[in-house]
């Protein structure tokens, strides 16, 4: 198999798994969002934003990945300042949503004294023992 055929197979596989969106219900915002697997281009944009700040990366995760039932983006990059202006979203809800977008609905165990960071998985956090 030549390289171009291999790349076509890789893209075909990703398209197949990307087509089945996962639903996330956000009762605090009276909203359902739909998530598809991220493309390499979307992942790159999210990583670039994360280099600016963790919250910028989290916001870009919402922009790139949160879609409505018809597959259209719910948020746009132009809403960044409005999104974080003044009070902004509840950090606990915002963290939970981004974590669920990135990792599914798995429970996050956290020390009661430790603030949750959705960009770091529990297994990579230093042990307190």
Secondary structure, 3 states (H helix, E strand, C coil): CCHHHHHHHHHHHHHHHHCCCEEEEEHHHCEEEEECCCCHHHHHHHHHHHHHCHHHHHHHHHHHHCECCCCCECCCHHHHHHHHCCCCCCHHHHHHHHHHHHHCCCCCCCCCCCCCCCCCCHHHCCCCC
